[in-house]
């Protein structure tokens, strides 16, 4: 299992951003095998983490024409800066409380 961690400093977000972010999430899940895609914003920081079975899926997603166009818009309009990390998950722990 792999994760892609996207971190950004926000310049300005708008309605177009929200619609495009939803479209990119749906595209990653429905067309490229993304297992989960979670994002949150606090102040001018954004972080998005997506989970994938393998690196091949991530590479195909990175090369998608619609995704490339969205990246350009992000650089031009919405983000001051960003970084992307692709990591392999070696172990996973979880806990749940039951009533």
VEXDREN-2710 file (C-alpha; in Angstrom, 1 decimal):
% VEXDREN-2710
k/r/px/py/pz
1/UNK/0.0/0.0/0.0
2/UNK/1.2/3.5/-0.9
3/UNK/0.1/7.0/0.2
4/UNK/0.5/10.3/-1.7
5/UNK/0.8/13.3/0.7
6/UNK/0.1/16.6/-0.9
7/UNK/0.8/19.7/1.3
8/UNK/0.2/23.3/0.1
9/UNK/0.3/26.9/1.2
10/UNK/-2.9/28.4/0.0
11/UNK/-3.0/31.6/-2.0
12/UNK/-6.7/31.9/-2.5
13/UNK/-9.5/29.3/-3.0
14/UNK/-12.8/29.8/-4.8
15/UNK/-15.8/28.0/-6.1
16/UNK/-13.9/26.7/-9.2
17/UNK/-11.3/25.2/-6.9
18/UNK/-14.0/23.3/-4.8
19/UNK/-15.6/21.9/-7.9
20/UNK/-12.3/20.9/-9.5
21/UNK/-11.1/19.3/-6.2
22/UNK/-14.2/17.1/-6.1
23/UNK/-13.8/16.2/-9.7
24/UNK/-10.1/15.2/-9.2
25/UNK/-11.0/13.1/-6.1
26/UNK/-13.7/11.3/-8.1
27/UNK/-11.4/10.8/-11.1
28/UNK/-8.7/9.3/-8.9
29/UNK/-11.1/6.9/-7.2
30/UNK/-13.2/5.9/-10.2
31/UNK/-10.5/5.8/-12.9
32/UNK/-7.2/5.0/-11.2
33/UNK/-7.9/2.8/-8.2
34/UNK/-7.4/5.3/-5.4
35/UNK/-8.7/3.6/-2.3
36/UNK/-9.3/6.7/-0.1
37/UNK/-8.8/10.4/-0.6
38/UNK/-8.9/12.8/2.4
39/UNK/-8.2/16.5/2.5
40/UNK/-8.4/19.3/5.0
41/UNK/-7.6/23.0/5.2
42/UNK/-6.6/25.0/8.2
43/UNK/-5.7/28.7/7.8
44/UNK/-3.5/28.8/4.7
45/UNK/-2.4/25.2/5.0
46/UNK/-3.9/22.3/3.0
47/UNK/-3.1/18.7/3.3
48/UNK/-4.5/15.8/1.2
49/UNK/-3.6/12.2/1.6
50/UNK/-4.6/9.5/-0.9
51/UNK/-4.1/5.8/-0.6
52/UNK/-3.2/3.4/-3.5
53/UNK/-2.4/-0.3/-4.0
54/UNK/0.7/0.4/-6.1
55/UNK/3.0/3.0/-7.6
56/UNK/1.8/2.2/-11.1
57/UNK/-1.6/3.6/-10.3
58/UNK/-0.1/6.7/-8.9
59/UNK/2.1/7.3/-12.0
60/UNK/-1.0/6.9/-14.3
61/UNK/-2.9/9.3/-12.1
62/UNK/-0.1/11.8/-12.2
63/UNK/0.0/11.6/-16.0
64/UNK/-3.8/12.0/-16.5
65/UNK/-4.5/15.0/-18.9
66/UNK/-7.3/16.4/-16.7
67/UNK/-5.1/16.1/-13.6
68/UNK/-2.2/17.9/-15.3
69/UNK/-4.6/20.7/-16.3
70/UNK/-5.8/21.0/-12.7
71/UNK/-2.2/21.1/-11.5
72/UNK/-1.5/24.1/-13.8
73/UNK/-4.6/25.9/-12.4
74/UNK/-3.4/25.2/-8.9
75/UNK/0.0/26.6/-9.5
76/UNK/-1.4/29.7/-11.3
77/UNK/-4.4/30.5/-9.1
78/UNK/-4.7/28.7/-5.8
79/UNK/-1.4/27.7/-4.3
80/UNK/1.7/29.8/-3.2
81/UNK/3.7/26.6/-2.9
82/UNK/3.2/22.8/-2.5
83/UNK/5.0/19.6/-2.0
84/UNK/4.2/16.0/-2.8
85/UNK/5.5/12.9/-1.1
86/UNK/4.9/9.3/-2.2
87/UNK/5.4/6.9/0.6
88/UNK/5.1/3.1/1.1
89/UNK/3.1/2.1/4.1
90/UNK/5.1/-0.6/6.0
91/UNK/2.8/-1.0/9.0
92/UNK/-0.6/0.1/10.0
93/UNK/-2.2/0.2/13.4
94/UNK/-5.7/1.0/14.4
95/UNK/-8.0/1.0/17.4
96/UNK/-11.7/1.3/17.9
97/UNK/-13.8/1.6/21.0
98/UNK/-16.9/-0.4/21.3
99/UNK/-19.9/0.3/23.5
END
